[in-house]
């Protein structure tokens, strides 16, 4: 009887050890939703729980946010978090309403930034704006090059600038990588145009009918994807000129290549 009891106690002890080991290796996630203890006693538009912002920059941003709110009525708030977060408790703490924008910075995910936006804000800044804003300043490459603090500051400046002028459909500014993409699509559009415009008869210089038939394809590549993102994001004429030249170069190279080949073949025969 005693031997049986000892065996049961030994099994129970081993089970407890395994359970304790599993609990220590996978500690429970912090349940901080609606936890007002994480909120500061004093009202402030920025709660930097993850310490992303240097002190001087945080003070400067607080002053800018408060001044912007007093001048325009739009309410901007920033919450940075890592292991713990007050979650929905910030809504009551800040009194978030339809004219509020909450920026949440959390480095645990694939993108640093997330936005909680009031209904009135969507009237001037559509949902596509917030998706582009998140992907431009919150992606890991931008954060690695510029830091979490500058990603937060730059996105706030962009939101303030757009709200101050009455709204934006797209995020202003043309990053280098985005312009390169528009240049590539412009060149590809030119190649399609050049292929379609090649003469198919001996007395024909340009096959305009084929060029018009394929106009939806090269038009989308050149106008919608090549020029559209540029003219809607910047007033600079230089990237527009480069994209136009890229389109013309792609079209001319494809259009003239058969002529050069025919000339080379005729010279070889003679």
C-alpha positions in Angstrom: 0.0 0.0 0.0 2.8 2.4 1.0 4.7 1.4 -2.1 1.7 2.2 -4.3 1.2 5.6 -2.6 4.9 6.4 -3.1 4.6 5.6 -6.8 1.6 7.9 -7.1 3.4 10.7 -5.3 6.4 10.2 -7.6 4.3 10.4 -10.7 2.5 13.5 -9.4 5.8 15.1 -8.6 7.2 14.5 -12.1 4.0 15.8 -13.7 4.3 19.0 -11.6 7.9 19.4 -12.7 7.0 19.0 -16.4 4.1 21.5 -16.0 6.3 24.0 -14.2 9.0 23.7 -16.9 6.5 24.3 -19.7 5.0 27.3 -17.9 8.4 28.9 -17.4 9.5 28.3 -21.0 6.2 29.7 -22.3 5.1 32.4 -19.9 1.6 33.6 -20.3 1.0 36.7 -22.4 0.5 39.9 -20.5 -3.2 40.6 -20.2 -3.2 44.4 -20.1 -6.5 45.2 -21.9 -8.4 48.0 -20.1 -5.6 48.3 -17.6 -5.5 51.9 -16.4 -2.4 51.2 -14.2 -0.2 51.5 -17.3 -1.5 54.9 -18.1 0.2 58.0 -16.7 -1.6 60.1 -14.1 -1.1 63.3 -16.1 -2.7 63.8 -19.5 -0.3 63.6 -22.4 -0.8 62.9 -26.1 2.1 60.4 -26.2 2.5 57.3 -24.1 5.9 55.8 -24.9 5.8 52.4 -23.1 8.4 51.0 -25.5 10.8 53.9 -25.1 11.0 54.5 -28.9 11.2 58.3 -28.6 14.2 60.2 -27.1 13.1 62.6 -24.4 13.7 65.8 -26.3 11.9 64.5 -29.4 9.0 63.4 -27.4 8.6 66.8 -25.8 8.8 68.5 -29.2 6.2 66.1 -30.6 3.8 66.7 -27.6 4.1 70.4 -28.1 3.4 70.1 -31.9 0.4 67.8 -31.4 -1.2 70.0 -28.7 -0.7 73.1 -30.9 -2.1 71.3 -34.0 -5.2 70.2 -32.0 -5.9 73.7 -30.7 -5.6 75.1 -34.2 -7.5 72.5 -36.2 -9.6 70.4 -33.8 -8.0 67.1 -35.0 -6.8 64.9 -32.2 -3.6 63.0 -32.7 -2.4 60.5 -30.2 0.6 58.1 -30.0 1.0 54.8 -28.1 4.2 52.8 -28.2 4.1 49.3 -26.7 6.1 46.1 -26.4 5.4 43.5 -23.7 2.4 45.3 -22.1 -0.3 47.6 -23.4 -3.2 49.4 -21.9 -5.3 48.3 -24.9 -8.8 49.7 -25.1 -8.3 51.7 -21.9 -6.6 54.5 -24.0 -10.0 55.2 -25.6 -11.5 56.4 -22.3 -8.2 58.0 -21.2 -7.8 60.1 -24.3 -11.5 60.5 -25.1 -11.0 59.2 -28.6 -13.8 60.3 -31.0 -14.6 60.6 -34.7 -12.0 63.3 -35.1 -9.2 61.3 -33.6 -6.1 59.5 -35.0 -4.4 57.0 -32.8 -0.9 55.8 -33.9 0.2 52.5 -32.3 3.9 51.6 -32.7 4.7 48.0 -31.9 8.0 46.4 -33.1 6.9 42.8 -32.5 5.0 42.5 -35.9 6.2 42.8 -39.5 5.2 46.5 -39.6 6.0 49.0 -36.8 2.9 51.2 -37.3 -0.8 50.7 -37.0 -3.6 53.4 -37.1 -6.9 53.6 -35.4 -8.9 56.3 -37.2 -12.2 58.1 -36.4 -15.0 58.1 -39.0 -14.7 61.9 -39.7 -11.0 61.4 -40.6 -11.9 58.9 -43.4 -13.8 61.7 -45.1 -10.6 63.5 -45.8 -8.0 60.7 -45.7 -9.4 57.5 -47.2 -8.5 54.0 -46.2 -6.0 53.6 -49.0 -4.0 56.5 -47.6 -3.5 54.8 -44.3 -2.4 51.5 -46.0 0.2 53.4 -48.0 1.3 55.4 -44.9 1.8 52.3 -42.9 3.7 50.5 -45.6 5.9 53.5 -46.4 7.1 54.5 -42.9 6.4 51.3 -40.9 8.2 48.7 -43.1 11.3 47.1 -41.6 13.7 48.6 -44.2 12.6 52.2 -43.4 12.7 51.5 -39.7 16.2 50.0 -39.9 17.6 53.0 -41.8 15.8 55.8 -39.9 14.8 54.3 -36.5 11.5 53.8 -34.8 11.4 57.4 -33.6 11.8 59.0 -37.0 9.2 56.5 -38.5 6.7 57.8 -35.9 7.6 61.4 -36.4 7.5 61.3 -40.2 4.1 59.6 -40.3 2.7 62.2 -37.8 4.1 65.1 -40.0 2.5 63.5 -43.0 -0.9 63.2 -41.3 -0.7 66.7 -40.0 0.2 68.2 -43.4 -2.7 66.4 -45.1 -5.3 67.3 -42.5 -4.1 70.9 -42.5 -4.7 71.3 -46.2 -8.1 69.5 -46.2 -7.2 66.0 -47.1 -5.0 63.7 -49.3 -6.0 60.8 -51.5 -2.4 59.5 -51.5 0.7 59.9 -49.3 2.6 63.0 -50.5 6.2 62.5 -51.6 7.8 60.0 -54.1 10.3 57.6 -52.6 13.2 56.5 -54.8 12.1 52.9 -54.9 8.6 53.9 -55.9 9.8 56.1 -58.7 12.1 53.3 -60.0 9.0 51.1 -60.2 7.1 53.8 -62.2 10.1 54.1 -64.5 10.1 50.4 -65.2 6.4 50.3 -66.0 6.9 53.3 -68.3 9.6 51.5 -70.2 7.6 48.3 -70.4 4.6 50.4 -71.7 6.9 51.8 -74.4 8.1 48.3 -75.4 4.4 47.2 -75.8 3.7 50.3 -77.8 6.8 49.7 -80.0 5.9 46.1 -80.7 2.3 47.1 -81.6 3.4 50.0 -83.8 5.9 48.0 -85.9 5.0 48.2 -89.7 3.4 45.1 -91.1 3.4 46.2 -94.7 6.1 47.4 -97.0 4.7 50.9 -97.5 3.6 51.3 -93.9 5.7 53.5 -91.4 3.6 52.9 -88.2 0.9 50.4 -87.6 -1.5 52.8 -85.9 -4.4 50.4 -85.9 -2.4 47.8 -83.9 -1.1 50.6 -81.6 -4.7 51.6 -80.9 -5.8 48.0 -80.4 -3.1 47.6 -77.7 -3.6 51.0 -76.2 -5.4 49.7 -73.1 -2.3 47.7 -72.2 0.5 50.2 -72.9 -1.8 53.1 -71.7 -2.3 51.4 -68.3 1.4 50.7 -67.9 2.5 54.1 -69.0 -0.3 56.5 -67.8 -1.9 54.7 -64.8 1.3 53.0 -63.4 4.0 55.2 -64.9 2.8 58.8 -64.7 -0.2 58.5 -62.3 1.7 57.8 -59.1 4.3 60.5 -59.9 1.9 63.4 -60.7 -0.3 62.7 -57.7 2.6 62.6 -55.2 4.9 65.4 -56.3 5.0 68.6 -58.3 8.5 67.9 -59.5 8.7 67.7 -63.3 12.0 65.8 -63.5 10.6 62.3 -62.7 7.8 62.9 -65.1 10.3 63.8 -67.9 12.4 60.7 -67.1 9.4 58.4 -67.3 8.3 60.0 -70.6 11.9 59.5 -72.0 11.8 55.9 -70.7 8.6 55.2 -72.5 9.9 56.7 -75.8 13.3 54.9 -75.4 11.6 51.6 -74.9 9.3 52.2 -77.9 12.1 53.3 -80.2 14.4 50.4 -79.4 11.8 47.8 -80.1 10.5 49.6 -83.1 13.9 50.2 -84.8 15.4 46.8 -83.9 14.0 44.9 -87.0 15.2 47.7 -89.3 18.8 47.4 -87.9 18.6 43.6 -88.3 17.4 43.8 -91.9 20.1 46.3 -92.7 22.8 44.0 -91.2 21.5 41.0 -93.2 21.4 43.0 -96.5 25.0 44.1 -95.9 26.1 40.5 -95.2 24.5 39.3 -98.4 26.4 41.9 -100.5 
